[in-house]
Amino acid sequence: MALPKNSAAAARRAKLDEMRRAEAARERRNKIITIAVCALIFVVLAGATTFFLFTVKGEEKKQEAVKKAPISGEQSWDKLTQNHVAQPVNYPMTPAVGGDHAQAWMNCNGDVYEKEVRQENAVHALEHGAVWITYTDKATPDDVKSLGEQVKKTPYTLMSPHAKQESPITLSAWGKQLTVDSASDPRVNAFLTKYVQGPQTPEPGAACTNGLSA
């Protein structure tokens, strides 16, 4: 038996109203979920950002503390000359840490040399703020490998063998020098942190590329 026209129209309107209410309810639920998710993401990001900033700030403070702290066993030389010369220089320390030097510098953008380099060129790199790591055959292969990997990822450093030095491993900056027996000595990182482009640098920011490569 068919419904009267008025009854059928009322049923359709009721059905449409029910569908609209259901759609509105879905939209409210979706809006609430979206707001909740956004709020959660905001809280997570805010927390992560705060943690990152505290971590960075803490690391910066740690680095500053290392730079200010004295390094046990370090030697220093003052009033070093800075003339460019063509002839070999008789340095009072081995390896050299400063003084007159060649006009060309050794590339020191994380450069690892397998053969000895001229001190006169290496000293010019030190003048630019580099740290020069040298070693003898007394250094273990593992230490040489470890130091080489560290140098390769550290701008303003160079590394080469140096047969005439007494210590297995020596770190030199302009006017500064440290000898160690092992690459694992914590003073290695302290020396690099303190003197790579450190306050001892006569010409901070000068190039460590476009010099000599061998």
ZAROSE-395531 format. One record per residue: residue in one letter; x, y, z of N, C-alpha, C in turn. Coordinates in Angstrom, 1 decimal. Each point is the difference from the previous one (the first is absolute). Layout:
! ZAROSE-395531
 residuo    nxx    nyy    nzz   caxx   cayy   cazz    cxx    cyy    czz
       a      X      Y      Z      X      Y      Z      X      Y      Z
...
END
This chain:
! ZAROSE-395531
 residuo    nxx    nyy    nzz   caxx   cayy   cazz    cxx    cyy    czz
       m    0.8   -1.2    0.0   -0.8    1.2    0.0    0.9    1.2    0.0
       a   -0.2    0.9   -1.0    0.8    1.2   -0.1   -0.3    1.1    1.0
       l    1.0    0.7    0.4   -0.2    1.1    1.0   -0.6    1.2   -0.7
       p   -0.8    0.8    0.7   -0.5    1.2   -0.6    1.2    0.9   -0.4
       k   -0.3    0.9   -1.0    1.1    0.9   -0.4    0.6    0.8    1.1
       n   -0.8    0.5    0.9    0.5    0.8    1.1    0.8   -0.8    0.9
       s   -0.4   -1.2    0.3    0.8   -0.9    0.8    1.3   -0.4   -0.6
       a    0.0   -0.2   -1.3    1.3   -0.4   -0.7    0.9    1.2    0.1
       a   -0.5    1.2   -0.2    0.9    1.2    0.0    0.6    0.2    1.4
       a   -0.9   -0.2    1.0    0.5    0.1    1.4    1.1   -1.0    0.3
       a   -0.2   -1.2   -0.5    1.0   -1.1    0.2    1.3    0.4   -0.6
       r    0.0    0.5   -1.3    1.2    0.4   -0.6    0.7    1.1    0.7
       r   -0.8    1.0    0.5    0.6    1.1    0.7    0.6   -0.5    1.3
       a   -0.7   -0.9    0.7    0.6   -0.6    1.2    1.3   -0.7   -0.3
       k    0.0   -0.8   -1.1    1.2   -0.7   -0.4    1.2    1.0   -0.3
       l   -0.3    1.1   -0.7    1.0    1.0   -0.3    0.5    0.6    1.2
       d   -0.9    0.4    1.0    0.4    0.6    1.2    0.9   -0.9    0.8
       e   -0.4   -1.3    0.0    0.9   -1.0    0.7    1.4   -0.1   -0.6
       m    0.0    0.1   -1.3    1.3   -0.1   -0.7    0.8    1.3    0.3
       r   -0.7    1.2    0.0    0.7    1.2    0.3    0.6    0.0    1.4
       r   -0.8   -0.5    1.0    0.5   -0.1    1.3    1.2   -0.9    0.2
       a   -0.1   -1.1   -0.8    1.1   -1.0    0.1    1.3    0.6   -0.6
       e   -0.2    0.8   -1.2    1.1    0.6   -0.6    0.6    1.1    0.9
       a   -0.9    0.8    0.7    0.5    1.0    0.9    0.8   -0.6    1.1
       a   -0.5   -1.1    0.5    0.6   -0.7    1.1    1.4   -0.5   -0.4
       r    0.1   -0.6   -1.2    1.3   -0.4   -0.6    1.0    1.2   -0.1
       e   -0.5    1.1   -0.5    0.8    1.2   -0.1    0.5    0.5    1.3
       r   -0.9   -0.1    1.1    0.5    0.5    1.3    1.0   -1.0    0.5
       r   -0.2   -1.3   -0.2    1.0   -1.0    0.5    1.3    0.2   -0.7
       n    0.0    0.2   -1.3    1.2    0.2   -0.8    0.8    1.3    0.4
       k   -0.8    1.1    0.3    0.6    1.2    0.4    0.6   -0.2    1.4
       i   -0.6   -0.7    0.9    0.5   -0.2    1.3    1.3   -0.8   -0.1
       i    0.0   -1.1   -0.8    1.2   -0.8   -0.2    1.1    0.8   -0.6
       t   -0.3    0.8   -1.0    1.0    0.9   -0.7    0.6    0.9    1.0
       i   -0.8    0.7    0.9    0.5    0.9    1.0    0.9   -0.8    1.0
       a   -0.5   -1.1    0.4    0.8   -0.8    1.0    1.3   -0.4   -0.6
       v    0.0   -0.5   -1.3    1.3   -0.4   -0.6    0.9    1.2   -0.1
       c   -0.5    1.1   -0.5    0.8    1.2   -0.1    0.6    0.4    1.3
       a   -0.8    0.0    1.0    0.5    0.3    1.4    1.1   -0.9    0.4
       l   -0.2   -1.3   -0.2    1.0   -1.0    0.3    1.3    0.3   -0.7
       i   -0.1    0.2   -1.3    1.2    0.3   -0.9    0.7    1.2    0.6
       f   -0.8    1.1    0.3    0.6    1.2    0.5    0.8   -0.3    1.3
       v   -0.6   -0.7    0.9    0.6   -0.4    1.3    1.3   -0.7   -0.3
       v    0.0   -1.0   -0.9    1.1   -0.8   -0.3    1.1    0.8   -0.6
       l   -0.3    0.9   -1.0    1.0    0.8   -0.6    0.5    1.0    1.0
       a   -0.8    0.6    0.8    0.5    1.0    1.0    1.0   -0.7    1.0
       g   -0.4   -1.2    0.4    0.9   -0.7    0.9    1.3   -0.4   -0.7
       a   -0.1   -0.4   -1.3    1.2   -0.4   -0.7    0.9    1.2   -0.2
       t   -0.6    1.2   -0.4    0.7    1.2   -0.2    0.7    0.4    1.3
       t   -0.7    0.0    1.1    0.6    0.4    1.3    1.2   -0.9    0.3
       f   -0.2   -1.3   -0.2    1.0   -1.0    0.3    1.2    0.3   -0.9
       f   -0.2    0.3   -1.3    1.1    0.2   -0.9    0.7    1.3    0.4
       l   -0.7    1.0    0.3    0.7    1.3    0.4    0.8   -0.2    1.3
       f   -0.6   -0.7    1.0    0.8   -0.3    1.2    1.2   -0.8   -0.3
       t   -0.1   -1.0   -0.9    1.1   -0.8   -0.4    1.1    0.8   -0.7
       v   -0.4    0.8   -0.9    1.0    0.8   -0.8    0.6    1.0    1.0
       k   -0.8    0.6    0.9    0.6    1.0    0.9    1.0   -0.7    1.0
       g   -0.4   -1.2    0.4    0.9   -0.7    0.9    1.3   -0.4   -0.7
       e   -0.1   -0.4   -1.3    1.2   -0.4   -0.7    0.9    1.2   -0.2
       e   -0.7    1.2   -0.3    0.8    1.2   -0.2    0.8    0.4    1.3
       k   -0.7   -0.2    1.1    0.6    0.3    1.3    1.2   -1.0    0.3
       k   -0.2   -1.2   -0.4    1.0   -1.0    0.2    1.2    0.3   -0.9
       q   -0.2    0.4   -1.3    1.1    0.4   -0.8    0.7    1.2    0.5
       e   -0.7    1.0    0.5    0.6    1.2    0.5    0.9   -0.3    1.3
       a   -0.5   -1.0    0.8    0.8   -0.4    1.1    1.3   -0.7   -0.4
       v   -0.1   -0.8   -1.0    1.2   -0.7   -0.5    1.0    1.0   -0.6
       k   -0.5    1.1   -0.7    0.9    1.0   -0.5    0.7    0.8    1.0
       k   -0.6    0.2    1.2    0.6    0.8    1.0    0.9   -0.8    0.9
       a   -0.2   -1.3    0.1    0.7   -0.9    0.9    1.5   -0.2   -0.5
       p    1.0    0.0    0.9    1.3   -0.3   -0.4    0.2   -1.4   -0.4
       i    0.9   -0.3   -0.9    0.2   -1.4   -0.5    1.3   -0.5    0.6
       s   -0.1   -1.1    0.8    1.2   -0.5    0.7    1.1   -0.4   -1.0
       g    1.2    0.4    0.2    1.1   -0.4   -0.8    0.2    0.9   -1.2
       e   -0.8    0.9   -0.2    0.1    0.9   -1.2    1.3    0.9    0.1
       q    0.7    0.3   -1.1    1.1    0.9    0.0   -0.4    1.2   -0.8
       s    0.5    1.2    0.3   -0.3    1.2   -0.7    1.3    0.8   -0.3
       w   -0.1    0.7   -1.1    1.1    0.9   -0.5   -0.7    1.3   -0.3
       d    0.7    1.1    0.4   -0.5    1.4   -0.3    0.9    0.7   -0.9
       k   -0.5    1.1   -0.5    0.8    0.9   -0.9    0.7   -0.7   -1.2
       l   -0.8   -0.7   -0.7    0.4   -0.7   -1.2    0.0    0.9   -1.2
       t    1.0    0.0   -0.8    0.1    0.8   -1.2   -1.0   -0.5   -1.0
       q   -0.3    0.8   -1.0   -1.0   -0.4   -1.0    0.4    0.4   -1.4
       n    1.3    0.0   -0.3    0.5    0.4   -1.3   -0.1   -1.1   -1.0
       h   -0.3    0.4   -1.3    0.1   -1.0   -1.1    1.4   -0.1   -0.5
       v    0.5   -1.2    0.0    1.4   -0.2   -0.5    0.0   -1.1   -1.0
       a    1.1    0.0   -0.8    0.1   -1.1   -1.1    0.9   -1.1    0.5
       q    0.9    0.3    1.0    1.0   -1.0    0.4   -0.6   -0.9    1.2
       p    0.6   -1.1    0.2   -0.4   -0.8    1.2    0.2    0.7    1.3
       v   -0.8   -0.3    0.9    0.1    0.7    1.3    0.4   -1.0    1.1
       n    0.9    0.4    0.9    0.5   -0.8    1.1   -0.9    0.3    1.2
       y   -1.1   -0.8    0.2   -0.9    0.2    1.0    0.5   -0.5    1.4
       p   -0.3    0.6    1.1    0.5   -0.4    1.3   -0.8   -1.2    0.6
       m   -1.1   -0.4   -0.7   -0.8   -1.1    0.5   -0.3   -0.9   -1.1
       t   -0.3   -1.3    0.3   -0.4   -0.9   -1.0   -1.2   -0.8    0.4
       p   -1.0    0.0   -0.8   -0.2    0.8   -1.2   -0.1    1.5    0.3
       a    0.1    0.8   -1.0   -0.1    1.5    0.2   -1.4    0.4    0.3
       v   -0.1    1.1    0.8   -1.3    0.5    0.4   -0.2    1.5   -0.4
       g    1.0    0.5   -0.7   -0.1    1.4   -0.4    1.4    0.6   -0.3
       g    0.0    1.2   -0.5    1.2    0.7   -0.4    0.0    0.3   -1.5
       d    1.1    0.4   -0.5    0.0    0.2   -1.5   -0.4   -1.2   -0.7
       h   -0.6    0.2   -1.2   -0.5   -1.1   -0.7   -0.1    0.3   -1.5
       a   -0.3   -1.1   -0.8   -0.1    0.2   -1.4   -1.3    0.8   -0.4
       q    0.1    0.6   -1.2   -1.2    0.8   -0.4   -1.2   -0.8   -0.3
       a    0.2   -1.3   -0.4   -1.1   -0.9   -0.3   -0.4   -0.8    1.3
       w   -1.2   -0.2    0.3   -0.4   -0.8    1.1   -0.4   -1.4   -0.5
       m    0.1   -1.0    0.9   -0.6   -1.3   -0.3   -1.5    0.1    0.1
       n   -0.7   -0.7   -0.9   -1.4    0.0    0.1   -0.4   -0.7    1.4
       c   -0.9    0.6    0.7   -0.3   -0.5    1.3   -1.5   -0.1    0.3
       n   -0.7   -0.3   -1.1   -1.5   -0.2    0.1   -0.3   -1.4    0.3
       g    0.5   -0.6    1.1   -0.2   -1.4    0.3    0.9   -0.9   -0.9
       d    1.2    0.5   -0.3    0.9   -0.7   -1.0    0.9   -1.0    0.8
       v    0.0   -1.2   -0.5    0.9   -1.1    0.6    1.1   -0.3   -1.0
       y    1.2    0.2    0.3    1.1   -0.3   -0.9    0.7   -1.3    0.4
       e    0.3   -0.8   -0.9    0.7   -1.3    0.3    1.5    0.2    0.1
       k    0.6    1.0   -0.6    1.4    0.3    0.1    0.2    1.3    0.8
       e    1.3    0.2    0.5    0.3    1.2    0.7   -0.2    1.2   -0.9
       v   -0.3    1.1    0.7   -0.2    1.3   -0.7    1.1    0.9    0.5
       r    0.3    1.1   -0.7    1.0    0.9    0.4   -0.6    0.8    1.2
       q    0.8    0.2    1.0   -0.4    0.7    1.2   -0.3    1.5   -0.3
       e    0.8    0.5   -1.0   -0.2    1.4   -0.3   -1.4    0.3   -0.6
       n   -0.6   -1.0   -0.7   -1.3    0.1   -0.6   -1.1   -0.3    1.1
       a    0.3   -1.0    0.8   -0.9   -0.3    1.1   -0.2    1.1    1.0
       v    1.1    0.7    0.3    0.0    1.1    0.9   -0.9    1.1   -0.5
       h    0.0    0.2   -1.3   -0.9    1.0   -0.6   -1.5   -0.4    0.3
       a   -0.3   -1.3   -0.1   -1.3   -0.4    0.3   -0.4    0.3    1.4
       l    1.0   -0.2    0.9   -0.3    0.3    1.4   -0.3    1.5    0.2
       e    0.7    0.8   -0.7   -0.3    1.4    0.0   -1.4    0.4   -0.3
       h   -0.6   -0.9   -0.8   -1.4    0.2   -0.4   -1.0   -0.6    1.0
       g    0.5   -0.6    1.0   -0.9   -0.5    1.1   -0.2   -1.5   -0.1
       a    0.9   -0.7   -0.8   -0.1   -1.5   -0.1    0.7   -0.7    1.2
       v   -0.4   -1.2    0.3    0.7   -0.9    0.9    0.6   -1.1   -0.9
       w    1.3   -0.2    0.2    0.8   -1.0   -0.7    0.3   -1.2    0.8
       i   -0.5   -1.2   -0.4    0.2   -1.2    0.8    1.1   -0.8   -0.8
       t    1.0   -0.4    0.8    1.2   -0.7   -0.6    0.2   -1.3    0.8
       y    0.6   -1.0   -0.6    0.2   -1.3    0.7    1.3   -0.6   -0.6
       t    0.5   -1.0    0.8    1.1   -0.8   -0.4   -0.4   -1.4   -0.1
       d    0.9   -0.9   -0.4   -0.3   -1.4   -0.1   -0.3   -0.7    1.4
       k    0.2    0.8    1.1   -0.3   -0.5    1.3   -1.6    0.0    0.2
       a   -0.7    0.8   -0.8   -1.4    0.1    0.2   -0.6   -1.3   -0.7
       t   -1.0   -0.5    0.7   -0.6   -1.3   -0.5   -0.8    0.3   -1.3
       p   -0.2   -1.0   -0.9   -0.8    0.2   -1.2   -1.4    0.5    0.4
       d   -0.6   -0.6    1.0   -1.4    0.4    0.4    0.0    1.5    0.4
       d    1.0    0.4    0.7    0.1    1.5    0.4    0.1    0.9   -1.2
       v    0.8   -0.4   -0.9    0.2    0.8   -1.2   -1.3    0.0   -0.8
       k   -0.7   -1.1   -0.1   -1.3   -0.1   -0.7   -1.0    0.9    0.7
       s   -0.1   -0.1    1.3   -1.0    0.8    0.8    0.3    1.5   -0.1
       l    1.2    0.4    0.1    0.3    1.4   -0.2   -0.3    0.5   -1.4
       g    0.4   -0.8   -1.0   -0.3    0.4   -1.3   -1.5    0.2   -0.3
       e   -0.8   -0.9    0.6   -1.5    0.2   -0.2   -0.5    1.2    0.7
       q    0.6    0.3    1.1   -0.4    1.2    0.8    0.4    1.3   -0.8
       v    1.2    0.0   -0.6    0.5    1.1   -0.7   -0.8    0.3   -1.3
       k   -0.4   -1.1   -0.7   -0.8    0.1   -1.2   -1.3    0.7    0.2
       k   -0.5   -0.1    1.2   -1.3    0.7    0.2    0.1    1.3    0.8
       t    1.2    0.5    0.2    0.3    1.2    0.7    0.7    1.0   -0.8
       p   -0.7    1.1   -0.5    0.6    1.1   -0.7    1.1    0.6    0.8
       y    1.0    0.6   -0.7    1.1    0.6    0.7    0.9   -1.0    0.8
       t    0.2   -1.2   -0.6    0.9   -0.9    0.6    0.8   -0.7   -1.2
       l    1.1   -0.5    0.3    0.8   -0.8   -0.9    0.8   -1.0    0.8
       m    0.4   -1.1   -0.7    0.7   -1.1    0.6    1.0   -0.6   -0.9
       s    1.2   -0.3    0.6    1.1   -0.6   -0.8    0.9   -0.7    0.9
       p    0.8   -1.0   -0.5    1.1   -0.6    0.8    1.1    1.0    0.2
       h    0.8   -0.2    1.1    1.1    0.9    0.3    1.0   -0.8    0.7
       a    1.0   -0.5   -0.7    1.0   -1.0    0.6    0.8    0.6    1.1
       k    0.3    1.3    0.0    1.0    0.5    1.0   -0.6    0.4    1.3
       q   -1.3   -0.1    0.2   -0.6    0.4    1.3    0.2   -1.2    1.0
       e    0.1    0.3    1.2    0.2   -1.1    1.0   -1.2   -0.7    0.4
       s   -1.2    0.7    0.1   -1.2   -0.6    0.5   -0.7   -0.8   -1.2
       p   -0.7   -1.1    0.3   -0.8   -0.7   -1.0   -0.9    0.9   -0.7
       i   -0.7    0.9    0.7   -1.0    0.9   -0.6    0.2    1.4    0.6
       t    0.0    1.0   -0.9    0.2    1.4    0.4   -1.1    0.9   -0.6
       l   -0.6    0.8    0.8   -1.0    1.0   -0.5    0.6    1.4    0.1
       s    0.0    0.7   -1.1    0.6    1.4    0.0   -0.9    1.0   -0.6
       a   -0.1    1.1    0.7   -0.7    1.2   -0.4    1.0    1.2    0.0
       w   -0.4    1.1   -0.4    1.0    1.2    0.0    0.4    0.3    1.5
       g    1.3   -0.3    0.3    0.5    0.3    1.3   -0.5   -1.0    1.1
       k   -0.6   -1.1   -0.4   -0.5   -1.0    1.0    0.3   -1.4   -0.5
       q    0.3   -0.9    0.9    0.3   -1.4   -0.4   -0.3   -0.9    1.2
       l   -0.4   -1.2   -0.4   -0.4   -1.1    1.0    0.5   -1.3   -0.6
       t    0.7   -0.8    0.8    0.4   -1.3   -0.3   -0.9   -1.1    0.7
       v   -0.4   -1.0   -0.7   -0.8   -1.1    0.7    0.5   -1.3   -0.6
       d   -0.3   -1.1    0.7    0.4   -1.3   -0.4   -1.1   -0.7   -0.7
       s   -1.3    0.4    0.1   -1.1   -0.7   -0.6   -1.0    1.0   -0.5
       a   -0.7   -0.4   -1.1   -1.1    0.8   -0.5   -1.2    0.1    0.9
       s   -0.1   -0.9    0.9   -1.1    0.0    1.0    0.2    0.9    1.2
       d    1.2    0.6    0.1    0.2    1.0    1.0   -1.0    1.1   -0.1
       p   -0.8    0.3    1.1   -1.0    1.1   -0.1    0.6    1.3   -0.3
       r    1.3    0.2    0.2    0.5    1.3   -0.3    0.1    0.3   -1.5
       v   -0.1   -1.0   -0.8    0.0    0.2   -1.5   -1.3    0.8   -0.4
       n   -1.1   -0.4    0.5   -1.3    0.7   -0.3    0.1    1.4    0.6
       a    0.5    0.1    1.2    0.1    1.3    0.7    0.9    0.9   -0.8
       f    1.1   -0.4   -0.5    0.9    0.8   -0.8   -0.7    0.5   -1.3
       l   -0.6   -0.9   -0.7   -0.7    0.4   -1.2   -1.1    1.0    0.3
       t   -0.8   -0.3    1.0   -1.1    0.9    0.4    0.5    1.4    0.3
       k    1.2    0.1    0.7    0.5    1.3    0.5    0.7    0.7   -1.1
       y    0.7   -0.7   -0.9    1.0    0.7   -0.9   -0.4    0.0   -1.5
       v   -0.9   -0.8   -0.4   -0.5    0.2   -1.4   -0.6    1.4   -0.2
       q    0.6    0.8   -0.7   -0.5    1.4   -0.1   -0.1    0.7    1.4
       g    0.9   -0.4    0.9    0.0    0.5    1.3    0.5    1.4    0.2
       p    0.1    0.4    1.3    0.4    1.4    0.2    1.5    0.2   -0.3
       q    0.8   -1.0   -0.1    1.4    0.1   -0.3    0.2    0.3   -1.5
       t   -1.0   -0.1   -0.8    0.1    0.2   -1.5    0.4    1.4   -0.4
       p    1.2    0.2   -0.7    0.4    1.3   -0.4   -0.9    0.5   -1.1
       e   -0.5   -0.9   -0.9   -0.8    0.5   -1.2   -1.3   -0.8    0.0
       p   -0.9    0.2    0.9   -1.3   -0.8    0.1   -0.8    0.2   -1.3
       g   -0.5   -1.1   -0.5   -0.9    0.0   -1.2    0.8    0.0   -1.3
       a    1.3    0.0    0.1    0.8   -0.1   -1.3   -0.2   -1.4   -0.6
       a    0.2   -0.1   -1.3   -0.3   -1.2   -0.7    0.8   -1.2    0.4
       c   -0.7   -1.2    0.0    0.7   -1.2    0.2   -0.1   -0.9   -1.3
       t   -0.4    0.6   -1.1    0.0   -0.6   -1.3    0.8    0.8   -1.0
       n    0.1   -0.5   -1.2    0.8    0.7   -1.1    1.5    0.2    0.4
       g    0.5   -0.9    0.9    1.4    0.0    0.3    0.7   -1.2   -0.7
       l    0.9   -0.5    0.7    0.7   -1.2   -0.5   -0.7   -1.3    0.5
       s   -0.1   -1.0   -0.9   -0.7   -1.2    0.4    0.9   -1.2    0.2
       a    1.3    0.2   -0.2    0.9   -1.1    0.2    1.4    0.5    0.1
END
